[in-house]
Amino acid sequence: MVTETILFICLLLIANRVGLSQSDTEILCTQHFDLSEREIKTAVNSAYSHHTQEHKKFEPKQKATDQEEAKPEEQMPTLPDAVFDTIPEFLKHITQVATTKEERDILLLGSLVTLSVAFPKLIGKYGDNPVNTNLFIFISAKASAGKGILIHCRKLVEPIHLALRNQAKIMKQQFEVDMQEYNANKGKDANTEKPQKPPQKCCSFLPITVQQAF
């Protein structure tokens, strides 16, 4: 009983500090506590009258007005339809699976970025410095906004990725054979050269999507 009384008093003090009116507090206490109306009024009046300086001390920040909440979100522009009339046919096939203009833009931009890794020997110059064709893209949007469709873009270079991985596997197997031969002969012939470890070959994929809820 003592614990319940202490809890009841603490709740009254909190209600006062967050700015709840005395009348509303009395109504809520009547609904949720098995006390007489007189006991509740006395307790509430005591909590509020003895702590007037603390009223609204912990008042929550003002929420946005109804007018602000009702304000529609600004629609971001999308690429003009004319752009998609000029792209190569294979890109047209890719973008045609989109169900919205936003998805269509994402597929086109994602495809260009994905394909940029497939031209390692294509180099340009910027300020006399060599620049590769690698492009990068970062799309920020709310959940279920359609950005997940980017995952389909990586399929464009998947055959290249698999071919490079297979080539790397063959080179690794040959390296292991060469190392066995080297280890067997290095004590007999000081001029035997140690085989060079082959490089890893693949198309590196960064995580397709990162999500965090706030």
C-alpha positions in Angstrom: 0.0 0.0 0.0 2.9 2.3 0.8 4.5 1.6 -2.5 1.2 2.4 -4.4 0.9 5.7 -2.5 4.4 6.7 -3.4 3.8 5.8 -7.0 0.6 7.8 -7.0 2.3 10.9 -5.7 5.2 10.5 -8.2 2.7 10.4 -11.0 1.0 13.5 -9.8 4.3 15.4 -9.7 5.2 14.2 -13.2 1.8 15.3 -14.5 2.4 18.7 -13.1 5.9 19.0 -14.5 4.9 17.9 -18.0 2.2 20.6 -18.0 -0.9 18.5 -17.7 -3.8 20.6 -16.3 -5.0 19.9 -12.8 -8.5 19.0 -13.9 -7.2 16.6 -16.5 -5.0 14.9 -13.9 -8.0 14.5 -11.6 -10.0 12.9 -14.4 -7.2 10.4 -15.3 -6.7 9.5 -11.6 -10.4 8.8 -11.2 -10.2 6.5 -14.2 -7.1 4.6 -13.1 -6.9 4.6 -9.3 -9.3 3.0 -6.9 -9.5 6.0 -4.6 -12.4 8.2 -3.6 -13.0 11.5 -5.5 -12.2 13.5 -2.4 -8.9 11.7 -1.9 -7.9 12.3 -5.5 -8.8 16.0 -5.4 -6.9 16.5 -2.2 -3.8 14.8 -3.5 -3.9 16.5 -6.9 -4.4 19.9 -5.3 -1.6 19.4 -2.9 0.8 18.3 -5.7 0.0 21.2 -7.9 -0.3 24.0 -5.2 3.0 23.1 -3.5 4.9 22.8 -6.7 3.6 25.6 -8.9 7.1 26.7 -9.9 7.6 23.3 -11.5 4.5 23.3 -13.7 5.4 22.7 -17.3 9.0 22.3 -16.3 9.3 19.2 -18.5 6.8 20.3 -21.1 7.4 18.4 -24.4 8.5 20.3 -27.4 5.7 21.8 -29.5 4.7 19.5 -32.3 4.3 20.7 -35.8 1.0 22.5 -36.4 -1.8 20.8 -38.3 -1.0 23.0 -41.3 2.6 21.9 -41.3 1.7 18.3 -40.8 -0.7 18.4 -43.7 1.8 20.0 -46.0 2.5 17.6 -48.8 6.0 16.4 -49.4 7.9 18.0 -52.2 8.1 15.8 -55.2 11.6 15.4 -56.6 12.0 15.8 -60.3 12.5 12.8 -62.5 14.4 12.4 -65.8 12.5 13.5 -68.9 10.9 10.8 -71.0 13.0 12.1 -74.0 16.1 10.8 -72.3 14.9 7.2 -72.4 14.2 7.5 -76.1 17.9 8.0 -76.8 19.5 5.3 -74.7 20.7 2.0 -76.2 18.2 -0.8 -76.7 19.6 -3.0 -73.9 19.2 -0.2 -71.4 15.6 0.3 -72.7 14.9 -3.3 -71.9 16.3 -2.8 -68.4 14.3 0.4 -67.6 11.0 -1.0 -69.0 10.6 -3.2 -66.0 10.2 -0.2 -63.7 6.7 0.5 -62.4 7.3 4.2 -61.6 9.4 7.0 -63.0 11.5 7.0 -59.9 12.3 3.3 -60.4 13.1 4.0 -64.0 15.6 6.6 -63.1 17.2 4.4 -60.4 17.5 1.5 -62.9 19.1 3.7 -65.6 21.6 5.4 -63.2 22.3 2.2 -61.4 23.0 0.4 -64.7 25.4 3.1 -65.8 27.3 2.9 -62.5 27.4 -0.9 -62.6 28.7 -1.0 -66.2 31.4 1.6 -65.4 33.4 -1.2 -63.7 33.5 -3.2 -66.9 36.0 -0.9 -68.7 39.2 -1.1 -66.7 41.3 -0.2 -69.7 39.3 2.9 -70.6 41.1 5.9 -69.1 40.6 9.6 -69.5 42.4 12.6 -68.3 41.4 15.3 -65.8 43.9 18.0 -65.2 46.6 15.8 -66.7 45.8 13.0 -64.3 44.5 9.7 -65.5 40.9 8.9 -64.5 39.2 5.6 -64.8 35.5 5.3 -65.7 34.3 4.1 -62.3 31.2 5.9 -61.3 29.5 5.9 -57.9 25.9 6.4 -56.8 24.2 6.9 -53.4 20.5 7.0 -53.3 18.8 8.2 -50.2 15.1 7.5 -49.7 12.5 6.3 -47.2 11.7 2.6 -46.8 9.6 1.1 -49.6 10.6 4.0 -51.9 11.8 1.7 -54.6 15.6 2.0 -54.2 15.9 -1.8 -53.6 15.4 -2.3 -57.3 19.1 -1.4 -57.7 19.9 -5.1 -56.8 18.9 -6.0 -60.4 21.7 -3.8 -61.8 24.5 -6.0 -60.6 23.2 -8.8 -62.8 24.6 -6.8 -65.8 28.1 -7.6 -64.8 27.5 -10.9 -63.1 28.7 -12.9 -66.2 32.0 -10.8 -66.1 32.3 -11.4 -62.4 31.8 -15.2 -62.7 34.3 -15.4 -65.6 36.9 -13.5 -63.6 36.3 -15.7 -60.5 36.7 -18.8 -62.7 39.9 -17.3 -64.2 41.2 -16.6 -60.7 40.4 -20.2 -59.6 42.4 -21.6 -62.5 45.3 -19.3 -61.9 45.3 -20.2 -58.2 45.4 -23.9 -59.0 48.3 -23.4 -61.3 50.1 -21.3 -58.6 49.7 -24.2 -56.2 51.2 -26.6 -58.7 54.1 -24.2 -59.4 54.7 -23.8 -55.6 54.9 -27.5 -55.1 57.5 -27.7 -57.9 59.4 -24.7 -56.4 59.5 -26.2 -52.9 60.7 -29.5 -54.4 63.5 -27.9 -56.4 64.6 -24.8 -54.4 67.2 -26.8 -52.4 68.7 -28.3 -55.6 68.8 -25.2 -57.7 69.5 -21.8 -56.1 68.4 -20.0 -59.3 64.8 -21.4 -59.0 62.4 -18.4 -59.0 59.6 -18.4 -56.5 56.2 -18.2 -58.4 54.3 -15.0 -58.0 50.9 -15.3 -56.3 48.2 -14.5 -58.8 45.9 -11.5 -58.2 42.3 -11.8 -57.1 40.0 -11.1 -60.0 36.4 -10.1 -59.5 33.9 -7.3 -59.7 33.7 -5.8 -56.3 30.2 -5.1 -55.1 29.5 -2.7 -52.2 26.3 -3.4 -50.1 23.3 -2.7 -52.3 21.2 -1.1 -49.5 21.6 0.3 -46.0 18.6 1.0 -43.9 18.1 2.4 -40.5 14.8 3.4 -38.8 14.6 6.5 -36.7 
